[in-house]
Amino acid sequence: SGKLTVQVEGIEKPTSGELYIFLFDDPENFPGDVVNAAQSAKVKATKAGSTYTFSNVPLGDYVVMAFQDRNKNGEMDRNLIGFPKEPIAVSKMKRLGKPDFDRNKIAFVKSGQVVSITLRNQ
């Protein structure tokens, strides 16, 4: 196990809300309820980008996800068809749509590794 640092960029309105960051390690629980994340953190959103280092992360495959909770209600708000209404980022996300664990996973192979993801509006 070791430390995995997540850098979140693309924060357009840093004064609105907080940033939630999640590590998912189980394909059965992703995408899904964030309570099923292996680890999670809440950090302050800053215009320059926000960084958080997770500790004691077992080596393996993870999907990194973050969202900016602009209205500070503690959850990712969705529209009527289920798309996020708040900015979201997922590791290796190349297109809009529902993310997939195998397509979006990163390999955490050594302590000190850094993953960078960028928020976008759906």
N, C-alpha and C positions, 0 to 999 in steps of 0.2 A: 504494500500500500504506500501511498505518498500524497503529495500535494498537487492539486490540479487548479490552475488559475484560469478564470474565465474573464475575458475582456468583452464588455458590451459597448458597441458603438452605435451611432445613428440616433442618439437621443436628441430630439428636436425641441422638446419643451421640458427642460430639466426641473423647472419649478413646480411642475404638476405631477404629484404622486411619487410613488416609490418604484423601485425596480426589483422584481422577483426573479431569481435564477434557480434552475432545477437541473439535477443530474438524474437521468433515467437509465437504469441498467437492465430492465426486463422488457423484452419485446411485447409480452402480453399486457403490460400496463402502459404502453405508449402507442399513440397518443391517448391520453385518458386523464383521469382526475389527478391533479398535482399532488394529492396526498399519497399517491403511489410512487412518488419520486424517491430515489435512493438517498439523496441529500437535497437540501434547499437552503436558500439564503434570501434575506431582504436587505437591500442596500439603497443608499441615496443615489438618485439619478443626477448625473452632472453632464453639462454640455460637452465636455472633453471626453466623455465616456466613463463608464464605471467598471471597476475591477473587484473581483472577489476571489479569494483563494480557499478552496475546500481542502480540509485536512483528512487524513486517514481514509483516502479513497483507494479501494482495492483496484489493482491493475485489471483492465478489461475493456469492454466496449460500452460506450455511453452515448446517449443523445443529450445534448445540452440545449436547454430551452430557457428563454427569458421573456418576460413581458413587463411593460410599464403600466402600473396601476394608476392611471391618471386621476381617477376620482377617489382614490384611497379607500375603496370598499373591501379590499383584501381578496379580490377575485378577478379573474379575467372575464370581462363582460363580452357577451356574444350577441350577434344580431339574430333575427328570426330563423335564419337558415344555418346558424351555428358558426359563422365566421367570426373571428375576434374583432371587437370594436376598438381595441386598444393595440398599440404597437407590440409586435411579437418578433422573436428571433428564434431560429432553430439551427443547430449545427448542420453544415453542408446543404442548407436550403438553397436550391437553385431556382425554384419556381413557386408560384402561389399554389395553394391547394393543401390537402391533408398530408401531413408528413408521415413517413414510414420509418420504422426503427432501422431496418437494414440499410436503407438508402441514406439515412441521416446520421448514422453512428460514427463516432470517432474512436480510434483506438488509444486508450490511455496506457502507455507503455513504460513511462518513467516519471519519477517524482520531479516536480518542477515544470512539467509540461504546461504550455499556455495555449488556450483555445480562444479564438476571436470570433464573435458573432455580431451581426448587425440587425438592429430593429428595423422593421418596416410595417407599414399599414397594409392590411389585407384588402 
